[in-house]
Amino acid sequence: MNQPTHFQPQASGAFALAELIAMFPAPAATWHLSESGDLLGHLHAESFEPMHVWAERLGGSIRAAAATREDADGRTVRTHTLSSSWRGVRVALTLALPVASLDARLAEQRHQLLDPPVMDPCSAARVAAAGIGVAA
């Protein structure tokens, strides 16, 4: 039987995908192979966590699209793309999340960082009387 002397680009991508999935149990994605052998994936998730898991496995960078679009449910979404490579094959993994949920998450993080907790006067007096948080 004659063996091919070189792989077609899609064969390299198929082998890379099989190895990637076997080596790293990570959140499920829908994968496609481009004609050039690039791996193109899409995560179906309601949070950013699955993208972080894949980024830990693959490295690379995550970029948000400048523009938003409307999804099938009528929600305004922004697409985020993880660009990396695996075994010499380019990988692009996308995740579309509702802008409203991202804005709410960012607002909460900003609030936690910039707005210190406020203690009512009665609680503050009890804390001071107990000596909690007082430097020795």
Contacts in CASP RR format, 6 or more apart in sequence:
PFRMAT RR
TARGET T0000
AUTHOR 0000-0000-0000
METHOD contacts of the structure
MODEL  1
MNQPTHFQPQASGAFALAELIAMFPAPAATWHLSESGDLLGHLHAESFEP
MHVWAERLGGSIRAAAATREDADGRTVRTHTLSSSWRGVRVALTLALPVA
SLDARLAEQRHQLLDPPVMDPCSAARVAAAGIGVAA
7 15 0 8 1.000
9 35 0 8 1.000
9 36 0 8 1.000
9 37 0 8 1.000
10 33 0 8 1.000
10 35 0 8 1.000
10 37 0 8 1.000
12 37 0 8 1.000
12 87 0 8 1.000
12 88 0 8 1.000
12 89 0 8 1.000
13 33 0 8 1.000
13 37 0 8 1.000
13 38 0 8 1.000
13 39 0 8 1.000
13 89 0 8 1.000
14 33 0 8 1.000
15 87 0 8 1.000
16 39 0 8 1.000
16 86 0 8 1.000
16 87 0 8 1.000
16 88 0 8 1.000
16 89 0 8 1.000
17 31 0 8 1.000
17 33 0 8 1.000
17 39 0 8 1.000
17 89 0 8 1.000
19 86 0 8 1.000
19 87 0 8 1.000
20 39 0 8 1.000
20 57 0 8 1.000
20 58 0 8 1.000
20 86 0 8 1.000
20 87 0 8 1.000
24 57 0 8 1.000
26 50 0 8 1.000
26 53 0 8 1.000
26 54 0 8 1.000
26 57 0 8 1.000
27 43 0 8 1.000
27 45 0 8 1.000
27 49 0 8 1.000
27 50 0 8 1.000
27 53 0 8 1.000
27 54 0 8 1.000
28 43 0 8 1.000
28 44 0 8 1.000
29 41 0 8 1.000
29 42 0 8 1.000
29 43 0 8 1.000
29 44 0 8 1.000
29 50 0 8 1.000
29 54 0 8 1.000
29 93 0 8 1.000
30 41 0 8 1.000
30 42 0 8 1.000
30 44 0 8 1.000
31 39 0 8 1.000
31 40 0 8 1.000
31 41 0 8 1.000
32 39 0 8 1.000
32 40 0 8 1.000
32 41 0 8 1.000
33 39 0 8 1.000
33 40 0 8 1.000
34 40 0 8 1.000
37 89 0 8 1.000
37 90 0 8 1.000
38 89 0 8 1.000
38 90 0 8 1.000
38 91 0 8 1.000
38 92 0 8 1.000
39 86 0 8 1.000
39 89 0 8 1.000
39 90 0 8 1.000
39 91 0 8 1.000
39 92 0 8 1.000
40 92 0 8 1.000
40 93 0 8 1.000
41 91 0 8 1.000
41 92 0 8 1.000
41 93 0 8 1.000
41 94 0 8 1.000
42 93 0 8 1.000
42 94 0 8 1.000
42 95 0 8 1.000
43 50 0 8 1.000
43 51 0 8 1.000
43 54 0 8 1.000
43 93 0 8 1.000
43 94 0 8 1.000
43 95 0 8 1.000
45 51 0 8 1.000
45 95 0 8 1.000
45 97 0 8 1.000
46 97 0 8 1.000
46 101 0 8 1.000
47 97 0 8 1.000
48 80 0 8 1.000
48 95 0 8 1.000
48 97 0 8 1.000
50 95 0 8 1.000
51 62 0 8 1.000
51 80 0 8 1.000
51 82 0 8 1.000
51 93 0 8 1.000
51 95 0 8 1.000
54 82 0 8 1.000
54 93 0 8 1.000
55 62 0 8 1.000
55 82 0 8 1.000
55 84 0 8 1.000
58 82 0 8 1.000
58 84 0 8 1.000
58 85 0 8 1.000
58 86 0 8 1.000
58 91 0 8 1.000
58 93 0 8 1.000
59 82 0 8 1.000
59 84 0 8 1.000
60 82 0 8 1.000
60 83 0 8 1.000
60 84 0 8 1.000
61 82 0 8 1.000
61 83 0 8 1.000
61 84 0 8 1.000
62 80 0 8 1.000
62 81 0 8 1.000
62 82 0 8 1.000
62 83 0 8 1.000
63 80 0 8 1.000
63 81 0 8 1.000
63 83 0 8 1.000
64 78 0 8 1.000
64 79 0 8 1.000
64 80 0 8 1.000
65 78 0 8 1.000
65 79 0 8 1.000
65 80 0 8 1.000
65 81 0 8 1.000
68 76 0 8 1.000
68 77 0 8 1.000
68 78 0 8 1.000
68 99 0 8 1.000
69 76 0 8 1.000
69 77 0 8 1.000
69 79 0 8 1.000
69 96 0 8 1.000
70 76 0 8 1.000
70 77 0 8 1.000
71 77 0 8 1.000
71 96 0 8 1.000
71 98 0 8 1.000
75 98 0 8 1.000
75 99 0 8 1.000
75 100 0 8 1.000
76 98 0 8 1.000
76 99 0 8 1.000
76 100 0 8 1.000
77 96 0 8 1.000
77 97 0 8 1.000
77 98 0 8 1.000
77 99 0 8 1.000
78 96 0 8 1.000
78 97 0 8 1.000
78 99 0 8 1.000
78 102 0 8 1.000
79 94 0 8 1.000
79 95 0 8 1.000
79 96 0 8 1.000
80 94 0 8 1.000
80 95 0 8 1.000
80 96 0 8 1.000
80 97 0 8 1.000
81 92 0 8 1.000
81 93 0 8 1.000
81 94 0 8 1.000
82 91 0 8 1.000
82 92 0 8 1.000
82 93 0 8 1.000
82 94 0 8 1.000
82 95 0 8 1.000
83 90 0 8 1.000
83 91 0 8 1.000
83 92 0 8 1.000
84 90 0 8 1.000
84 91 0 8 1.000
84 93 0 8 1.000
85 91 0 8 1.000
119 127 0 8 1.000
127 133 0 8 1.000
128 134 0 8 1.000
END
